[in-house]
Each structure stands twice: as C-alpha cells, then as structure tokens.
C-alpha cells in the first residue's frame, strides 16, 4: 500500500481580525464567570422586565464576567457592533482613563435584554475591568429610534474645553497626518476616542500650530500655488513630525508653490506638472496621492537629486513614501537648525 507524500509546506495560520480576537477573549471570560455573576445578570434582566409601568434608575457593580455574559447572551436588540470602538474603550479602561459619566447601561422591559451599552460591556469584559455603572431599567423596544441620536462630542470639542485654540482645524490636520502615516505603513493608531484625540492635539499643539502657519504662508506670495493652505499644512505637518528642519521644509514648499525650479527635470517640477495634468477633469490623483508625490519630490531634492523620472513621482502616489528627512542629505548642517 502506498501513501501520499506529506508536503513539507504548511499553510500559515490566518491572523485573527480585531473582532475575532475580542470575541474569543470575551468567550473565555464568560466561561470563567462565577455563579454569583450568573445570578447577578439574571437579577438585572428580571428587574428590567418588572418595570411594566414606569422605568427605574439605579446603580450596579458590573464584573468582567457579568459584562461578558450580557454582551454574548443578552445583547440581541442593539445597533451593529464595531470591534474597533470596543477596543478603544477597553484601552481607556486598562489605562485608567475611564471616568464615570451618565452613560451607563440600559435594559428593555420587553425581554430584559441590553438596550444601551453593548460596546462598553464588551470593553469591560475584554479589559477585565470591574465598574459601578448607572442602569436604566425598563426601556421599550418601540422607542429604540430615540437612542444615540445626540451630537457626538469630537476630540476637538474636548481640546477646546481644555483651552486649545483653533481646535477643529488642528484635529483635521492631525487626522490628515495619521491618514498619511497609515497609508505609508508607518505605525500609528488609526482609531482614537475623543479623549485620546484631545490629548494628541494638546501634546502636538506647537507642531500643529506651526504647520498651519507654514501652510498659510506658502500661498501668500504665490500667484498660482499647487497646494491650497490646508493641503500645504498637511505636508508641513507630516514633514515636521518626521524630523524635517523647519527652514528646509519652508524652502522646498516655497519652491513648489512659487514654481521656482532649477530645471523642468527637478523633482518638485516633475511632481507639480504631473499633478496639474491629472487633476480635474482627468481627476486621477487624490489629495493623499498628491501629498505622496510632493513629499517624494521634496526628499529627492533634499538628497541632492536634480533630475528625476516621472515614473518615480507617479510611484510615490501609488505607494506613499516614508517622509523622514533623508540621511546623507545635501545640507548636512540643516539637522542642527
């Protein structure tokens, strides 16, 4: 009898998605729940079903085991679950940034299931955090359309309350920087809570302020600038964040915006001509691809390149380049500025 040869090649295991990883962890927490946890969950659900006339407000200590059971088995009539948001909330709980607010948990009187707080329950179970939460017992499923209809508070709103000026514009700029970094495969957190965004705005306030100033200044003396102020500010913000000396950044942006090139083969000239030729009505380059081409032209120029092929600029739009100020740059003294 012959046997089939065993292939030495083994298919690598597929990496779990964020949602799969979170649910698997929560399932383990639920399996480890105590009898006390099970009983407490049942009491919460029964109390909600008992509210046939008027709703009730109260507080309850929610353990990770209770949160896991509620999330997995009593969360059947809620909005779609976003794993990334549960991940953000869990990070806040682990880091000690969670604060008690009026936002607790709600339960339907119809069947005792969870009406509000699914993401928070998942985060409690995932982070292993025990919390005392406010509870609204007795909501009707017929009123579900009234849940979560308020205006979401953005990170800029929080930052403005802390005292940051021009917070909305700074948040938009920061999100643009993060988006570029993600596209260039530079490690960065792509999903933040409003509180985390506010912290990032505050900690990067000087950089964001200066990038906005540089962006506005780059269009003031240019008759026909390639980039408008906000787009130029994003380029400036990305470069400042990645070790560009301010004077070199300003000089290269001025070269681009003024169209003052040494030749039609200069990297920034090639980038400018290609972008202008492929904007509307051709509309084949997105603002982020334009940023990639511009940043590639700037880094080439700073590396001493005076002639470049159009294909190298085009490639930078498809695969966003690392914006770090080039080592061995043409101006070695610039790093000390």
C-alpha positions as CSV (number, residue, x, y, z in Angstrom):
1,X,0.0,0.0,0.0
2,X,1.3,3.4,-0.9
3,X,0.8,6.6,1.0
4,X,0.6,10.1,-0.3
5,X,3.8,12.0,0.5
6,X,3.3,14.6,3.1
7,X,4.0,18.1,1.8
8,X,6.6,19.9,3.9
9,X,4.7,23.1,3.2
10,X,2.1,24.1,5.8
11,X,-0.4,26.8,5.2
12,X,0.3,29.6,7.7
13,X,-2.4,30.2,10.2
14,X,-4.6,33.2,9.3
15,X,-4.2,36.1,11.7
16,X,-7.4,36.8,13.6
17,X,-9.2,40.0,13.0
18,X,-9.7,42.5,15.8
19,X,-13.3,41.4,16.2
20,X,-12.5,37.7,16.3
21,X,-9.7,38.3,18.8
22,X,-12.0,40.3,21.1
23,X,-14.9,37.9,20.9
24,X,-12.6,34.9,21.6
25,X,-11.3,36.6,24.7
26,X,-14.8,37.6,25.9
27,X,-16.0,34.0,25.4
28,X,-13.2,32.8,27.7
29,X,-14.2,35.4,30.3
30,X,-17.8,34.2,30.1
31,X,-16.8,30.6,30.6
32,X,-14.9,31.6,33.7
33,X,-17.9,33.6,35.1
34,X,-18.9,32.7,38.6
35,X,-22.3,31.6,39.9
36,X,-22.6,35.0,41.6
37,X,-22.0,36.6,38.1
38,X,-24.7,34.5,36.5
39,X,-27.2,35.2,39.3
40,X,-26.5,39.0,39.2
41,X,-27.1,39.1,35.4
42,X,-30.4,37.3,35.8
43,X,-31.5,39.7,38.5
44,X,-30.7,42.7,36.3
45,X,-32.7,41.3,33.4
46,X,-35.6,40.4,35.6
47,X,-35.7,43.8,37.2
48,X,-36.0,45.4,33.8
49,X,-38.9,43.1,32.8
50,X,-40.7,44.0,36.0
51,X,-40.8,47.7,35.0
52,X,-44.2,47.5,33.3
53,X,-45.5,50.9,34.4
54,X,-42.5,53.3,35.0
55,X,-38.8,52.9,34.3
56,X,-36.3,52.8,37.1
57,X,-32.8,54.2,37.6
58,X,-30.2,52.6,39.7
59,X,-26.5,51.6,40.1
60,X,-24.9,48.2,39.9
61,X,-21.4,46.7,40.2
62,X,-20.6,45.0,36.9
63,X,-17.8,42.5,36.9
64,X,-16.0,41.4,33.8
65,X,-17.8,38.0,34.0
66,X,-21.2,39.8,34.1
67,X,-20.2,42.0,31.2
68,X,-19.2,39.0,29.1
69,X,-22.4,37.2,29.8
70,X,-24.5,40.3,29.0
71,X,-22.5,41.0,25.8
72,X,-22.7,37.5,24.5
73,X,-26.2,36.3,25.6
74,X,-28.4,39.4,26.3
75,X,-27.3,41.9,23.6
76,X,-29.7,40.8,20.8
77,X,-31.5,44.0,20.0
78,X,-28.8,46.6,19.7
79,X,-27.0,48.6,17.0
80,X,-24.3,46.9,14.9
81,X,-21.1,46.2,16.9
82,X,-17.9,47.9,15.9
83,X,-14.9,45.9,17.3
84,X,-12.6,48.9,16.9
85,X,-14.7,51.0,19.2
86,X,-14.8,48.3,21.9
87,X,-11.0,48.1,21.5
88,X,-10.7,51.8,22.1
89,X,-12.9,51.8,25.2
90,X,-11.0,48.8,26.6
91,X,-7.7,50.6,26.1
92,X,-9.2,53.6,28.1
93,X,-10.3,51.2,30.9
94,X,-6.9,49.5,31.1
95,X,-5.0,52.8,31.1
96,X,-7.2,54.2,33.9
97,X,-8.7,56.9,31.6
98,X,-12.3,55.7,32.0
99,X,-14.4,58.1,34.0
100,X,-17.9,57.6,35.5
101,X,-20.5,59.6,33.5
102,X,-24.3,59.4,33.0
103,X,-23.6,56.9,30.2
104,X,-24.1,53.5,31.8
105,X,-26.3,50.6,30.7
106,X,-29.9,50.3,29.7
107,X,-32.2,47.2,29.7
108,X,-35.5,46.6,27.8
109,X,-38.6,45.8,29.8
110,X,-39.8,43.7,26.8
111,X,-37.4,40.8,27.4
112,X,-34.7,42.1,29.8
113,X,-32.1,42.4,27.1
114,X,-29.5,45.1,26.8
115,X,-30.8,48.3,25.3
116,X,-27.7,50.5,25.5
117,X,-24.0,49.9,26.3
118,X,-23.0,47.0,24.2
119,X,-19.6,48.4,23.3
120,X,-19.0,49.3,26.9
121,X,-19.9,45.8,28.1
122,X,-17.6,44.3,25.5
123,X,-14.8,46.7,26.6
124,X,-15.3,45.7,30.3
125,X,-15.1,42.0,29.5
126,X,-12.1,42.5,27.2
127,X,-10.1,44.7,29.6
128,X,-11.0,42.7,32.7
129,X,-12.4,45.9,34.4
130,X,-14.9,46.0,37.2
131,X,-17.1,49.1,37.2
132,X,-20.0,50.5,39.1
133,X,-22.4,51.8,36.4
134,X,-25.7,53.6,36.3
135,X,-28.5,51.4,35.0
136,X,-31.7,52.4,33.2
137,X,-34.3,49.7,33.7
138,X,-37.5,49.4,31.6
139,X,-36.9,50.9,28.2
140,X,-39.3,49.8,25.5
141,X,-38.1,48.4,22.2
142,X,-40.6,50.6,20.4
143,X,-38.5,53.6,21.5
144,X,-35.2,52.3,20.1
145,X,-35.1,55.0,17.4
146,X,-34.6,57.7,20.1
147,X,-31.3,56.1,21.4
148,X,-27.9,57.6,20.4
149,X,-29.4,60.5,18.4
150,X,-27.4,63.2,20.1
151,X,-24.5,65.0,18.6
152,X,-21.2,63.1,19.1
153,X,-18.6,65.1,21.0
154,X,-15.4,65.2,18.9
155,X,-11.8,65.3,20.1
156,X,-11.7,69.0,19.1
157,X,-14.6,69.8,21.4
158,X,-12.7,68.3,24.3
159,X,-9.5,70.0,23.3
160,X,-11.2,73.4,23.0
161,X,-12.7,73.0,26.6
162,X,-9.1,72.3,27.8
163,X,-8.0,75.6,26.2
164,X,-6.6,74.8,22.8
165,X,-7.2,77.5,20.2
166,X,-8.4,76.6,16.7
167,X,-9.0,73.0,17.9
168,X,-11.2,71.9,15.0
169,X,-8.7,72.8,12.3
170,X,-5.9,71.2,14.4
171,X,-7.9,68.0,14.7
172,X,-8.5,67.9,10.9
173,X,-4.8,68.4,10.4
174,X,-3.8,65.7,12.9
175,X,-6.3,63.2,11.2
176,X,-4.6,64.1,7.9
177,X,-1.2,63.3,9.3
178,X,-2.4,60.0,10.8
179,X,-4.0,59.1,7.5
180,X,-0.8,59.7,5.6
181,X,1.2,57.6,8.1
182,X,-1.2,54.8,7.8
183,X,-1.0,54.9,4.0
184,X,2.8,54.9,4.2
185,X,2.7,51.9,6.6
186,X,4.2,53.9,9.4
187,X,2.9,52.5,12.8
188,X,0.3,54.8,14.2
189,X,-3.0,54.3,16.0
190,X,-5.8,54.7,13.5
191,X,-8.8,54.8,15.8
192,X,-9.0,57.1,18.8
193,X,-11.6,58.1,21.4
194,X,-12.4,61.8,21.7
195,X,-10.4,62.0,24.9
196,X,-7.3,60.4,23.2
197,X,-7.6,62.7,20.2
198,X,-7.8,65.7,22.6
199,X,-4.6,64.5,24.4
200,X,-2.8,64.2,21.0
201,X,-4.0,67.7,20.0
202,X,-2.6,69.1,23.2
203,X,0.7,67.3,23.1
204,X,1.2,68.2,19.4
205,X,-0.2,71.7,19.7
206,X,3.0,73.5,18.8
207,X,3.7,71.3,15.8
208,X,0.1,71.7,14.5
209,X,0.1,75.4,15.1
210,X,3.4,75.8,13.1
211,X,2.3,73.5,10.3
212,X,-0.9,75.6,9.8
213,X,1.2,78.8,9.8
214,X,3.6,77.4,7.2
215,X,0.7,76.2,5.1
216,X,-0.9,79.6,5.1
217,X,2.3,81.4,4.4
218,X,3.2,79.2,1.5
219,X,0.2,80.5,-0.6
220,X,0.6,84.2,0.3
221,X,3.1,85.2,-2.3
222,X,2.4,82.5,-4.9
223,X,0.4,83.6,-7.9
224,X,-0.8,80.0,-8.7
225,X,0.1,77.7,-5.8
226,X,-0.1,74.0,-6.4
227,X,-1.5,73.3,-2.9
228,X,-4.0,75.4,-1.0
229,X,-3.3,76.3,2.6
230,X,-4.8,73.3,4.3
231,X,-3.2,70.8,1.9
232,X,0.2,72.5,2.3
233,X,-0.3,72.4,6.1
234,X,-0.7,68.6,5.9
235,X,2.5,68.3,4.0
236,X,4.2,70.6,6.6
237,X,2.7,68.6,9.5
238,X,3.9,65.3,8.1
239,X,7.4,66.6,7.5
240,X,7.8,68.4,10.8
241,X,6.7,65.2,12.6
242,X,9.4,63.3,10.7
243,X,12.5,65.3,11.5
244,X,12.4,67.9,8.7
245,X,14.3,71.1,9.7
246,X,11.8,73.9,9.5
247,X,13.9,76.1,7.2
248,X,14.4,73.3,4.7
249,X,10.7,72.5,4.7
250,X,9.8,76.1,4.1
251,X,12.3,76.4,1.3
252,X,11.0,73.3,-0.5
253,X,7.4,74.3,-0.1
254,X,8.2,77.8,-1.5
255,X,9.9,76.2,-4.5
256,X,6.8,74.1,-5.2
257,X,4.3,76.9,-4.6
258,X,6.2,79.6,-6.5
259,X,7.2,77.3,-9.3
260,X,10.8,78.4,-8.9
261,X,12.6,75.3,-10.2
262,X,16.2,74.9,-11.4
263,X,15.0,72.9,-14.4
264,X,12.0,71.0,-15.8
265,X,13.6,67.8,-14.5
266,X,13.8,69.0,-10.9
267,X,11.9,66.5,-8.7
268,X,9.4,69.1,-7.5
269,X,8.8,70.4,-11.0
270,X,8.1,66.9,-12.3
271,X,5.7,66.4,-9.3
272,X,3.9,69.7,-9.9
273,X,3.5,69.2,-13.7
274,X,2.1,65.6,-13.2
275,X,-0.4,66.7,-10.5
276,X,-1.6,69.6,-12.6
277,X,-2.1,67.4,-15.6
278,X,-4.0,64.8,-13.7
279,X,-6.4,66.9,-11.7
280,X,-10.0,67.5,-12.8
281,X,-11.3,66.9,-15.3
282,X,-8.9,63.9,-15.6
283,X,-9.3,63.5,-11.8
284,X,-6.9,60.6,-11.4
285,X,-5.0,61.8,-8.4
286,X,-6.4,62.0,-4.9
287,X,-5.3,64.7,-2.4
288,X,-3.3,62.0,-0.5
289,X,-1.6,60.7,-3.6
290,X,-0.7,64.4,-4.3
291,X,0.9,64.6,-0.9
292,X,2.9,61.4,-1.6
293,X,4.2,62.9,-4.9
294,X,5.1,66.2,-3.3
295,X,6.9,64.6,-0.3
296,X,8.8,62.3,-2.6
297,X,9.9,65.3,-4.7
298,X,11.0,67.1,-1.6
299,X,13.0,64.2,-0.2
300,X,14.7,63.7,-3.6
301,X,15.6,67.3,-3.8
302,X,17.0,67.3,-0.3
303,X,19.1,64.2,-1.2
304,X,20.7,66.2,-3.9
305,X,18.8,64.8,-6.9
306,X,18.5,67.4,-9.7
307,X,17.0,65.2,-12.4
308,X,14.2,62.6,-11.9
309,X,12.0,60.4,-14.0
310,X,8.2,61.0,-14.0
311,X,7.7,57.3,-13.1
312,X,9.4,57.7,-9.8
313,X,7.0,60.5,-8.9
314,X,4.0,58.5,-10.1
315,X,5.1,55.5,-8.0
316,X,5.1,57.8,-4.9
317,X,1.4,58.5,-5.4
318,X,0.6,54.8,-5.5
319,X,2.9,53.8,-2.6
320,X,3.2,56.7,-0.2
321,X,6.9,57.3,0.6
322,X,8.5,57.5,4.0
323,X,8.5,61.2,4.8
324,X,11.5,61.1,7.2
325,X,14.2,63.7,6.4
326,X,16.8,61.9,4.2
327,X,20.0,60.7,5.8
328,X,23.1,62.0,4.0
329,X,21.1,65.0,2.8
330,X,22.6,67.6,0.6
331,X,22.6,70.1,3.5
332,X,24.2,68.2,6.5
333,X,24.2,71.3,8.7
334,X,20.4,71.6,8.4
335,X,19.8,68.9,11.0
336,X,21.2,71.2,13.6
337,X,19.0,74.1,12.8
